[in-house]
């Protein structure tokens, strides 16, 4: 289970930081594609 997220009023860096701070699941940062990926797997970042 996962989601690729972008919000018009938030920078991708800010979204990434919020997701990482949750310390729940994986967080992928894709600035070139315009989204942050979050999933329910083990805690990891890329």
N, CA, C and O atoms as CSV, one atom per row, in Angstrom:
chain,resi,resn,atom,element,x,y,z
A,1,UNK,N,N,0.853,-1.162,0.000
A,1,UNK,CA,C,0.000,0.000,0.000
A,1,UNK,C,C,0.899,1.224,0.000
A,1,UNK,O,O,1.829,1.337,0.799
A,2,UNK,N,N,0.601,2.136,-0.912
A,2,UNK,CA,C,1.446,3.312,-1.086
A,2,UNK,C,C,0.660,4.433,-1.739
A,2,UNK,O,O,-0.436,4.236,-2.265
A,3,UNK,N,N,1.255,5.616,-1.689
A,3,UNK,CA,C,0.664,6.770,-2.368
A,3,UNK,C,C,1.785,7.683,-2.850
A,3,UNK,O,O,2.822,7.813,-2.200
A,4,UNK,N,N,1.561,8.304,-3.989
A,4,UNK,CA,C,2.450,9.345,-4.500
A,4,UNK,C,C,1.722,10.663,-4.275
A,4,UNK,O,O,0.591,10.845,-4.725
A,5,UNK,N,N,2.385,11.581,-3.574
A,5,UNK,CA,C,1.710,12.781,-3.079
A,5,UNK,C,C,2.347,14.050,-3.611
A,5,UNK,O,O,3.569,14.168,-3.701
A,6,UNK,N,N,1.490,14.994,-3.961
A,6,UNK,CA,C,1.894,16.374,-4.232
A,6,UNK,C,C,0.739,17.272,-3.806
A,6,UNK,O,O,-0.425,16.929,-4.015
A,7,UNK,N,N,1.048,18.393,-3.224
A,7,UNK,CA,C,0.037,19.353,-2.792
A,7,UNK,C,C,0.412,20.731,-3.316
A,7,UNK,O,O,1.572,21.129,-3.211
A,8,UNK,N,N,-0.537,21.465,-3.876
A,8,UNK,CA,C,-0.203,22.745,-4.508
A,8,UNK,C,C,0.374,23.788,-3.546
A,8,UNK,O,O,1.148,24.644,-3.973
A,9,UNK,N,N,0.019,23.737,-2.271
A,9,UNK,CA,C,0.479,24.755,-1.326
A,9,UNK,C,C,1.683,24.327,-0.496
A,9,UNK,O,O,2.079,25.046,0.422
A,10,UNK,N,N,2.280,23.160,-0.801
A,10,UNK,CA,C,3.429,22.658,-0.048
A,10,UNK,C,C,4.566,22.317,-1.005
A,10,UNK,O,O,4.341,21.745,-2.072
A,11,UNK,N,N,5.771,22.668,-0.620
A,11,UNK,CA,C,6.920,22.256,-1.423
A,11,UNK,C,C,7.129,20.755,-1.264
A,11,UNK,O,O,6.740,20.173,-0.252
A,12,UNK,N,N,7.738,20.135,-2.256
A,12,UNK,CA,C,8.025,18.705,-2.146
A,12,UNK,C,C,8.977,18.440,-0.992
A,12,UNK,O,O,8.841,17.433,-0.296
A,13,UNK,N,N,9.936,19.328,-0.782
A,13,UNK,CA,C,10.859,19.153,0.327
A,13,UNK,C,C,10.105,19.139,1.651
A,13,UNK,O,O,10.396,18.318,2.520
A,14,UNK,N,N,9.138,20.040,1.814
A,14,UNK,CA,C,8.333,20.101,3.030
A,14,UNK,C,C,7.522,18.815,3.212
A,14,UNK,O,O,7.453,18.279,4.318
A,15,UNK,N,N,6.918,18.326,2.149
A,15,UNK,CA,C,6.158,17.070,2.219
A,15,UNK,C,C,7.072,15.913,2.614
A,15,UNK,O,O,6.711,15.076,3.441
A,16,UNK,N,N,8.250,15.879,2.016
A,16,UNK,CA,C,9.211,14.826,2.349
A,16,UNK,C,C,9.577,14.895,3.830
A,16,UNK,O,O,9.578,13.875,4.519
A,17,UNK,N,N,9.883,16.078,4.313
A,17,UNK,CA,C,10.267,16.252,5.716
A,17,UNK,C,C,9.150,15.778,6.653
A,17,UNK,O,O,9.421,15.102,7.645
A,18,UNK,N,N,7.903,16.128,6.344
A,18,UNK,CA,C,6.772,15.701,7.180
A,18,UNK,C,C,6.636,14.181,7.192
A,18,UNK,O,O,6.405,13.586,8.245
A,19,UNK,N,N,6.778,13.549,6.021
A,19,UNK,CA,C,6.662,12.099,5.935
A,19,UNK,C,C,7.793,11.411,6.693
A,19,UNK,O,O,7.557,10.430,7.398
A,20,UNK,N,N,9.008,11.910,6.557
A,20,UNK,CA,C,10.149,11.340,7.270
A,20,UNK,C,C,9.949,11.480,8.777
A,20,UNK,O,O,10.239,10.549,9.529
A,21,UNK,N,N,9.459,12.626,9.220
A,21,UNK,CA,C,9.257,12.872,10.648
A,21,UNK,C,C,8.240,11.915,11.279
A,21,UNK,O,O,8.281,11.692,12.489
A,22,UNK,N,N,7.341,11.354,10.490
A,22,UNK,CA,C,6.373,10.389,11.014
A,22,UNK,C,C,7.032,9.078,11.431
A,22,UNK,O,O,6.525,8.365,12.296
A,23,UNK,N,N,8.172,8.766,10.804
A,23,UNK,CA,C,8.901,7.518,11.095
A,23,UNK,C,C,8.010,6.282,10.943
A,23,UNK,O,O,8.033,5.372,11.771
A,24,UNK,N,N,7.233,6.279,9.873
A,24,UNK,CA,C,6.338,5.162,9.564
A,24,UNK,C,C,6.451,4.826,8.087
A,24,UNK,O,O,5.975,5.599,7.257
A,25,UNK,N,N,7.052,3.722,7.732
A,25,UNK,CA,C,7.111,3.299,6.350
A,25,UNK,C,C,8.191,3.982,5.538
A,25,UNK,O,O,9.051,4.683,6.072
A,26,UNK,N,N,8.128,3.762,4.230
A,26,UNK,CA,C,9.135,4.287,3.321
A,26,UNK,C,C,8.736,5.631,2.744
A,26,UNK,O,O,7.556,5.934,2.562
A,27,UNK,N,N,9.763,6.431,2.461
A,27,UNK,CA,C,9.546,7.752,1.872
A,27,UNK,C,C,10.531,7.930,0.719
A,27,UNK,O,O,11.745,7.895,0.915
A,28,UNK,N,N,9.999,8.119,-0.469
A,28,UNK,CA,C,10.824,8.370,-1.640
A,28,UNK,C,C,10.614,9.795,-2.120
A,28,UNK,O,O,9.483,10.276,-2.189
A,29,UNK,N,N,11.706,10.468,-2.451
A,29,UNK,CA,C,11.669,11.874,-2.873
A,29,UNK,C,C,11.982,11.939,-4.361
A,29,UNK,O,O,13.073,11.561,-4.788
A,30,UNK,N,N,11.019,12.420,-5.156
A,30,UNK,CA,C,11.155,12.468,-6.605
A,30,UNK,C,C,10.897,13.886,-7.122
A,30,UNK,O,O,9.869,14.130,-7.753
A,31,UNK,N,N,11.814,14.819,-6.862
A,31,UNK,CA,C,11.577,16.202,-7.281
A,31,UNK,C,C,11.463,16.371,-8.798
A,31,UNK,O,O,10.732,17.240,-9.273
A,32,UNK,N,N,12.177,15.548,-9.550
A,32,UNK,CA,C,12.098,15.631,-11.012
A,32,UNK,C,C,10.736,15.217,-11.555
A,32,UNK,O,O,10.320,15.676,-12.618
A,33,UNK,N,N,10.050,14.356,-10.829
A,33,UNK,CA,C,8.729,13.883,-11.241
A,33,UNK,C,C,7.597,14.621,-10.539
A,33,UNK,O,O,6.435,14.486,-10.921
A,34,UNK,N,N,7.932,15.400,-9.515
A,34,UNK,CA,C,6.927,16.232,-8.860
A,34,UNK,C,C,6.098,15.557,-7.790
A,34,UNK,O,O,4.956,15.954,-7.563
A,35,UNK,N,N,6.652,14.521,-7.107
A,35,UNK,CA,C,5.879,13.891,-6.040
A,35,UNK,C,C,6.787,13.287,-4.980
A,35,UNK,O,O,7.982,13.083,-5.192
A,36,UNK,N,N,6.180,13.008,-3.833
A,36,UNK,CA,C,6.811,12.266,-2.753
A,36,UNK,C,C,6.044,10.951,-2.623
A,36,UNK,O,O,4.815,10.943,-2.558
A,37,UNK,N,N,6.771,9.856,-2.587
A,37,UNK,CA,C,6.177,8.528,-2.460
A,37,UNK,C,C,6.211,8.122,-0.993
A,37,UNK,O,O,7.244,8.260,-0.338
A,38,UNK,N,N,5.102,7.627,-0.475
A,38,UNK,CA,C,5.063,7.089,0.892
A,38,UNK,C,C,4.431,5.705,0.845
A,38,UNK,O,O,3.490,5.464,0.089
A,39,UNK,N,N,4.965,4.790,1.672
A,39,UNK,CA,C,4.394,3.449,1.708
A,39,UNK,C,C,4.416,2.904,3.128
A,39,UNK,O,O,4.957,3.529,4.040
A,40,UNK,N,N,3.820,1.731,3.300
A,40,UNK,CA,C,3.671,1.143,4.631
A,40,UNK,C,C,4.741,0.086,4.921
A,40,UNK,O,O,4.611,-0.670,5.883
A,41,UNK,N,N,5.776,0.027,4.116
A,41,UNK,CA,C,6.866,-0.922,4.353
A,41,UNK,C,C,7.710,-0.506,5.551
A,41,UNK,O,O,7.311,0.343,6.348
A,42,UNK,N,N,8.886,-1.121,5.660
A,42,UNK,CA,C,9.783,-0.762,6.755
A,42,UNK,C,C,10.251,0.692,6.588
A,42,UNK,O,O,10.207,1.239,5.486
A,43,UNK,N,N,10.687,1.297,7.665
A,43,UNK,CA,C,11.146,2.684,7.631
A,43,UNK,C,C,12.425,2.765,6.810
A,43,UNK,O,O,13.419,2.111,7.126
A,44,UNK,N,N,12.393,3.571,5.757
A,44,UNK,CA,C,13.555,3.792,4.883
A,44,UNK,C,C,13.311,5.041,4.057
A,44,UNK,O,O,12.179,5.505,3.918
A,45,UNK,N,N,14.389,5.572,3.516
A,45,UNK,CA,C,14.300,6.830,2.749
A,45,UNK,C,C,15.168,6.723,1.509
A,45,UNK,O,O,16.252,6.139,1.541
A,46,UNK,N,N,14.682,7.291,0.421
A,46,UNK,CA,C,15.467,7.362,-0.810
A,46,UNK,C,C,15.081,8.592,-1.587
A,46,UNK,O,O,15.627,8.841,-2.662
